[in-house]
Amino acid sequence: MSNLLQAVIACICDQSLIWDKITAAVCCARELRLVHAAKGQETSLSEQDQKLAQRSVWFLYSLETDYAIHHGMLPILDLGWGTQFPSFERGDDMIAASYTYSELLHSVLKFQYSPRALNKSASAYDRRDRLQASCHVLNEWVISLPAPLHEAHDVKSLQVIKDDRQLRKAFRVFCMYHRAVFFIHCPWIAPISSDDANLSRVAEQTRERCVERCLESAFDVVKLANSGIFWEKGLERNINLSSSRWGDMGELLMVSLCFIVYYLVNGEKTNRKIAMSYLAICGGLFGRLSLDNDEASLLDHYLELVQIVRRHKPSLLVLASQLSAAALNGFAKFFETGDDPVHPFQVLFVRFLITGLASTFYLWYTKAPNFPLGLPELRSLLALRAAAGIFAAFGFYFSIMYLKLSEATALNFLGPLVAMILTRYLHFGTFEVIDRIGALVALCGVLFVVQPDTLFGSQSTSTRTAQSVAGESAKSRMMGIGFGLISVCGGAAALTAIRYIGSREHPIVSVMYFAWTIVIITMVAFSLMESIHLTTSVLSWLKLVPLGVFGFAMECLLTAGIADDASSAATIMIYSQVAWALLLDWVVWHSQVNTLALVGIASVVTSLIVVSSAKEWNWLRKGRYNIVSQNLPDEEEVTDVEVVEMQPSSSIV
């Protein structure tokens, strides 16, 4: 054990001593007959000591094999030196995985790189057979690994692993696998000419297969290195190790870059476009690493921007949904208050009919699981989301008949604030101090935009005429506020249901529930309420089509953003719609914008920026992590508060 420890220290501190320490450890193991202990033939050792000896032999074998390959020589230990093959009784045992991987590399050395193999590889048939044997050993090694390591060579499988420890083990297996692919196929990518047509055909097929496998691995390596999980989980530290210039991932990236360039030079023109995109990603990755300490590198800043965008994906989705919502609400108000007014029920019917058809077609086309009713355990929540959405939609579309668009929109934004408070007290979301401050500032901004008479005093008739297209009377205004409060209650309940459903169900399923519920309600209203007068011309119905398009886009983006949001940042992003509504009031209806309204808009936007960028403030994150580390003495229980999502009890639900 002492010799093994010294060998490991030498790997990190002094490369010149590695071989001496490994040799000493091998001699020590032979002298103490640990090889036989590993076989279970040494009866003088206890069972625990035999297992320890077995694992020591595995570790020593993997250490020596790796060093020998890196220095271009055959290992001094024989293949199968440990004899007893690991059974992975301890699960994802990385010492056992490293040992079996070393046996894989040792077998490839014998098949392809030994003097005897190199002498016989002049024959195209023999070269093909040896390559197939090496590939077979590689496949057997992958199959022998326990779950989830046996799928770790696939980038997609890494992205679904949530546990950090499991992810790092899977990442090591990913590097092992693709390193083995390059190790097996690299020698055969050069074209070989022969006078024999059959030999030339076999050699060319072997070469093409090797190039194809190397390119597949190169693309997978680049995909992983460019993925958000690679940078968010700190896996990029493997690229530049403190003990050497490159880690395993750094070497794989360099080899991948070489193969991509090789393919660009020698590949077919039709496939070069694919390789060019990966070459650009490689350039961005190495720019991100700042190998030349050029912090002003354009690629470096580009990669940082990409990571920020990925980190704030929920907030950006919600922001895009609010742009669609502003356009939708602008069209709706224009149709409801125009020269040929359209009843709000007709607006709702057209909008949600198109949204429902689009949602249903999308789920059917993509073969979404549990289509059309969703997971059985979530159907009650989906129904709650749809029922609450009815009150939110009806309340808002009636309120814009009596209020300015910006006033109705701002009043409607009390819903997200109530939703954030609900998520706080239902214990399945986070409502941190910075979120509370941002919500309070946004609420104050909403008051400045609405400017109620009780707080800001009465306005002159001329000013009121310039600012409002809806009714002048106090009764009409109170009706608009009443409908708006109904919308607030429905919106808060709907947002809370969406947050709890989360990513357990496809976001479009929630949209589909909501849309068809509205369609059914409006159809019943058409048949029972004689006061509803529908337009009869085809053109008047067709002009309502944009409502459905913008409505579908808004619902999908909003649901996806809220479902993926573990904090309240994306929910607060909904307040940005105030700015768009005020802009539409000014551009379309020529409403005047006073100083207080501008202050309100600035307050809303400021709260958005503060809450969304709080994740980037190192001093804030550091303080929160220090508090967590002080409160949790057990290292195994330390948890990042930014990624925790507490689930409510069934009684609360």
N, C-alpha and C positions, 0 to 999 in steps of 0.2 A: 504493500500500500504506500509505503514511503517512496519507493522508486516511481510508482505511478504518479504520485503527487508531484515529485520533482520533474517528471516528464511534462506534466501539464503546465507547471510554472515555466519550464523552459520554452514551451510553445508560445507563451505570452511575452516572456522577458528576454530570452537569449536563444535565438534560432540555432546558434552553433552548438548548443549543448543537447538539442533534442535527441539526436541519434544515439549519443552516449547514454542518456537516461533511459531511452527505450530499450537499448541493448541490455543495460543493467537489469531492467525490470523483467525482460525475457529470461535472462539467466537465473534470476531469483525465482521466477515462477517454476522453471524446470528443476532447480535445486530442491525446492520445497514440494515438488510433485503436485503443484496446483492444477496442472493439466489433468492429472488423473482424478483430482478432487472434483474438477468440473465435470468429469464423466460420471461422478458418483461412485468411483471405485476406491476412494480413500476412506476406510471405515474409522480411522482415528479422529476424524473431524466430526463435529456435531452437524446436524442438518442445517442450522443457521450459518455455520462457518462454511459448509459446502456451497450454499447458495451465494454467499459473499465471494468465495473463491471463483465460482462459476462466472459471476458478473464481472469480477476483476479481470478474468481471462478475456471475456468479451470486449471489455473496454480497452485492454491492452492491444488486442488484435485489431480493433477498429482504428486505434491511434497509430499503430505501426503501418497498417495498410495505407492509410491516408497520407502519411509522411512519405512513404516509398513512391506512391503515384505522383505526388507533387514534385519529386526529385528525379523522375524518369528512371526508376529501377524497380525490379520485382521485389515483393516483400520477402523478408528472411523467414517468416513463418509460413508453414505449409497451409494450403487450403483446407479448411475444416479443422484447424488446430484446436478449436474449442470443442469439436466433435458433437456435443449435445446441442441441437438446434433449439432456439428459443420457442416456447409455446405461447408467449404473451399472456401468461396466467395473471400477470399484474396489470393487464390492460395496455394502455398506450405507453409502454416502457421504452423510453428513448435510448437507453443503453442497449436493449435487445434490438431495437430498430437499427441503431448504428452498426451493430455487429452483423446483422443480416445484410445490410447495405454493403459493408466491407466485403462480405463473402460474394455478393453480386459483382463488385468491382474486380475482385480477385479472379472470379470465373471469366470475366470479360478479358482480363489480362492474359489468361491462359488461352482463350479462344482466338484472340486477335493480335496480341502484342508480344507474346513470347517469341523467342528466336525461331522455334519450330513453326509456329503459326505464320510468322512473317515470311518464312521461306516457302511455305505451301500456298500462300495467298496470291501467288502469281496467276493461278487458275481462277477464272471468273466464277465457275461453279463452286469451287471450294470457298471463295470469298463470300458468295451468297449464303452457303450453308453455315459458315461461321457467324455471319451476321444474324441469321435466323436463330441460331442457338443463343446468341447474346440477348436478342430481343425476347426469347422465351424465358430466360433467366430473369430479365427485368420484369416481365409480366407476372411471373411466379412470385417475385418479391413484393410487388404491389398487392397481389391477392392475399398474401400471408399477413399483411398488416391488419391490425384491428381497426374497427370503426372509431372515429371518422377518418383515420389516417389513410385508409386504403383509397379514399377519394381526394386526398389532399393535392394530387398533381393537377387537378382541375381548378381553375381560378374561381369558378362559380361556387364550388364547395367551400372555399375559404371565406367567401363573403357572407355565408349564412351561419358561420360559427360565432357565437356570442361570447363564450368564455375566453378571456385573454390567455390563460394558460394553454388551453386546447388550441387556440389560434396560433400561438408561437410554436407549439409542437408540429402542427400541420404545416406551418411555414417552413420549418426545417425539412420536413418530408418533401415539400414542394421543391425546395432547392436540391435535395438529393436526387429526386426523380429526373429533373431536367438536366442536372449535371451528368447523370448516367446516360441520358439520351444523346447529349453532345459527345460524351466519351465513347459511346458505341458507334455512332454514325459518322463522326468527323473524318476518319481515315479514308472513307470511300466516296467523298463528294467530287474528287478530281476525275475528269473523263479519262478513260483508258482506251487506246486504239488497238485493234486486232484485225488481222487479215481474215479470220474466221467470222463469218456473218453471225452465226449462232452465239459465239462467245461475245461478240460486240453487242448483240441485243441483250444478252443476260447482264453484261457489265453496265450497259446504259440503264436498264431497268433498276439494277441495284443502286446505281448512282442517283437516279431520280427519286427513288424511295428514300434514300438517305437525306437528300436535300429537302425533301418534303417534311420528313420528321424533324429535322433541325429547324426548319422555318416555323413549324407548328410550335415547337418549344420556345423559339425566339419570340414569337408573337405573344405566347402565354406569359413569358417573363416580363415583357414590356407592358402588357395589360395589367399585371399585378402591380408592377412598380408605378404605374400611372393611376392606380385605383385610390379612392379615398381612404379605404381601410388601411392601406399600406402606410400612409402618412399619419393618419389619425391615431393608429395604435403604436406608433414609434418603431415600426419594422424597418424604416429606412436607416436606422442605426447600424444595421447589418452591412450596409454598403461600405461604409468607412469604419473599420474597426480600429480601436486604439492600438492594437497589437500589430497591425499590418496595414498596408495601403488599401487592400480590398478585402471584404468579407465574401461569403459564398454568393450573396446576391449581387455584389459588385462585379465579381468575376462573370456571373451569368449575364449581367447586363452588357459587359464588354464583348463577350462571345456573341450574344444576340445581335449587337450592333454590327459586328463583323459579318454575320450571316445575312443580315438585311442589306448591307452594302454589297455583298457578293451577289445576292439575288437581283439587286438593281442593275448590276453590271452585266450579269450573265442570264438573267431570267427572260421570260417572254414579255413582250411589250404590253400585252393585255393585262398582266398581273402586276405590273410595276406600280400602278396607282395604289394598290393595297400596301405594297412595301414602302412607298413614299410616306404614307401617313404614319406608319410605325417609325420610320426614320425621323420624322419631325417630332414624334413623341420622345424618342431617345434624346434628341437635341434638347428638348425641354427638360427632361429628367436630369441630364448632366449639367444643364444650366441651373436647375434647382439645387443641385449639390454644391454649386459654387466652387468647383475644383480649383479655379485660379484665384479664389478669394475676390472675385469681381461681384460685389454685392449689387452693383448697378446694372447687372445683366438683365436685358429685356426678357429673356426666357425665365430667369429667376422670378421676376415680378409677375410674369404670366402664370407660372405655376402657383405662386402664392394666391393670385386672384382666383384661379380654378379651385383651390382648396377652400377659400372663403365662400365661394359660390356654393360648393357642395355642402359646407357646414351650415349654410343658411338656406338650404333648399326649401324647407317648409315656408319660411318667411317670403321667399321670392315667389313661390307658387301662389300664396295668398295675395301678394301684391299684384300679380298678373290677373288673378280672379277679380280684384277690385277695379282694375282697368276695364275688364269686360262688364262688370256690374254697372260701372258709371255709364258706359255706352248703352247698356240695356235700359237702365232707368231713364236716361235721356230720351230714348225712343219712346218708352212707355208714357212719360209725361207729355211728350209732343203729341202722341196719338190721343191721349185722354183729354187734353185741354185745347186741341186744335179746332179748326173751323168745323170739321166733321168729327165730333168726339166719339171715341170708342169706349164702351163700358169696360171697367176694370176686369170683369169676369171674362170677357172676350179676350182681353190681353193675356190674362193668366192661362186661358184654355190653349191659345195658340203657342205661347211660350213653352208650356210644359208638355204639350202634345209632341212637339218637335224634340224636346229634351228626353221625353220618355221613349219615343221611337229610336232615337240615336243611342240611348243607354242600353235598351234591350238588344238592338242589333249588335252593338259592340260586345256585350257579354256573350251573346250567342256565337258570334263569329270567332271570338278568342277562346271559346269553350271554357269559360270561367267555371271553377268548381262551385257546386251547390246552386247553380243557376236554375230557376229564377228567384227562389225564396231566400237564399242565403243559408248560413249555418243555423240549425234549429235553436241553439242556445242564444243566438243573437237576434232572432226574429222579433222578440218583444221590444228590444232596443231600436231595431230598424222601424218598427211601427211607431214607437214613441218619437223618433226623429221625424217621420213623415207627418204625424199628427201635430207636433209642435211647429213644423214648417208651414202647415196650413195657416195657422194664426199669424206667423211671421210674414208670409207672402201677402195674405189678404189685408192685414193691417197696413203694410207699407204701401201697396198699390192704391189703397183708398186714401192714405194720408197725402200722397203727392197730388191729389186733386184739390186739396185745400191749402197746402203749404208750398213754399219754394222747395225746389229739389234739394238744395243744400241744407235747408232746415229739416226736411223729412229725413234726409240721409244722416245728418248729425244726431237727431233724436234717436234714430234707429241704432246708433252705435252705443247706446247704453246696454244693448244686448250682450256684446262681447265682454263688457266690464262685469256684468252680472255673471256671465259664464265663467270668467276667471275666478270670481269669488266662490262660485259653486265648486269648481275644481279644487280650490284650496280646502274647503270644508268637507268635501267628499273624499279627500285624501287619495286622489289618483292623478294629481298633477302637481306642478310646482308653481308657486306664486311668491317669488323672492322679493326682497326689499326693493331691488331695482325695478322689478315689474310693477310693484305697488306705486312707486314714485311715477313711473311712466304712465300708468293708468290714470293717476290723479291729474297729472299735467294734461293728458289727452282729454279728460273730462272737463277740465277748466277751458281748454281750447274749444270744445264743443259748445260750452255756454257762451263763449265770446262770439262764436259763429251764429248761434241761434238768437242771442241777445233778447231774452224774454223781457217783456215790459215791466214785470215786477222787480227785476234787478237793474235794468238799464233805463227805465222811464219810457213814457210814450213817445212815439215818433210822429212827425208831422204827416199830414195826409199826402203831401207831394212826395215825401221820401218813401212812405209806405207804398204809394202807387208805383214808384220807380223800382222798388225792390221786389214786389210781389205780383205774380201773375194770377195766383189763385185768389179766392174770395177775400173781400175786404172786411167783412163783419167779424166781430169777436166770436160769434157762434160758429162760423165756418172754421176759424182758427182753432177753437176748442175741439171741434170735431176732428180736425187733422191731428191735433196732439193726442186725442183719445185713441184714434186708430194707430198712431205711432207707438203709444204705450202697449197696445195689444201686440204690435209687432215686436217690441222689446222682449216681452215675456216669452213669446213663441221662439224668437231667435236665441235667447239664452238657453232654453231647454233643448233646442235642436243642436246647438254647438256643444253643450255638455254631453249629449248622447253620442255625437260624432267623436268627441275626445275619448269616451269610454270604449266605443267600438274599436277605435284605433286601427291598427293594421291587421286585425284578425279577420276582417272581411274586406273584399274588394271595394274601393271607394265608390265605384259606379253603381254597385248594388244599392247603396244608400240613396244615391241620386235617383235611381229608377223607382224605388219605393215612393219617394217624395213626389216625383213627377206624375206617376199614374194616380196617386191619391188626389192630387190637385185636379187632374183631368176628370176623374169620376165626380168629384164635388161640383165642379163647374157645369158638367153635363146635367147633373141633377138640378142645379140652380136654373139652367136654361129652360127646363121643362116645367118647373114649379113656380118660378117667379115671373109674373107677367110684366113687371116693371123693367125687365132687361130687354132692351131693343138691340138686336144684332144687326150689323151691316149686311147688306145683301149682295153687293157687287163683288166680283172675283178679285178686282184690283185692291179693294179695301182689305180683303183677307190676305192677299199676297204681300202687301206692304208690312204685315205683321211678322213675316218670316224671319227678319233679322233678330227679332226678340227671342225666337227659339235658338238661333245660332249662338248669340251672345249668352243666352241663359244656360245652354249646355256647357259652354266653355267655362263660365263662371262657376257653376255647380261642381264640375269635375275638378277644377283647379283648387277651389276652396276646400272641398272635402279631402282631397289628397294632402293639401298643406296642413290642415288642422289635424288629420289622422296621424301624420308623421311628426307632429310637434310635441316634444316632451316638456317643453317649457311654455311660457305664455307669450313668447316673442311673436310667433306667427299670428296669434289671436289679436294682439295689439296692432299688427300690420293692417288689419281691416279698417282702422281709422283713416288710412290714407284716402279712402273713397271720398272723404269730406272735401279734400282739395280738388278732386276731379269733378265733383258735383258743383262746387263753387265756380270752377272754370266753365262748366257748361252753362250755368246760370248767366255768367257774364257774356259768353260768346253767343249763345243761342237766344236767350230771352233778354239780353242787354240789361241785366240787373246790376245796379251799382254795388261796388265792394268798398265798404268803409274801413277805417283804420283798425277798429276793434276786430272785424272779421279777419283781416290779415294777421293780426296778433294771434287770433285763435288758430288759424291755419299753421302759423309758425310754431305754435305750441304743440299741435298735433304731430307735425313733421319732426320736431325736436324729440318728442317722446319716442317716436318710431326709431330714430337714429340711436338714441341712448339705449333702448332696450335691445335692439338688434345687435349693436356693437359691443354690448357688455361682455359677451363671451370672449372678446379679443383683448380685454383689459387684464394683463398679467397680474397686476397687484390685487385685483378683485378675486381672480381665480385662485391665486396663491393663498390669500386670506381664508377663503372658503375651504381649501384643502387642508390648511393647518388646523382649522377648527375640527374637521372630520377626523384627522389623525390623532388629535388630542382626546376626542371623545370615544374613540374606538381603540382600546389597547391591544386587542387581538389582531394580528397582522392579516390573518386569513379573512377577517370580516370587514376590512377597510373597503369602502365603496365610494366611487365618484358620484357625488350628489347630482352632477349635471346629467347623468345618464340613467338614474334610477326612476322607475315609473311605478309608484305604489298602486296596487289594485284594491278597489273597495271591497268590503265584505258584501255578501249576498243580501244581508238585511238592509244595508244602506241603498243598494240598487233597487 
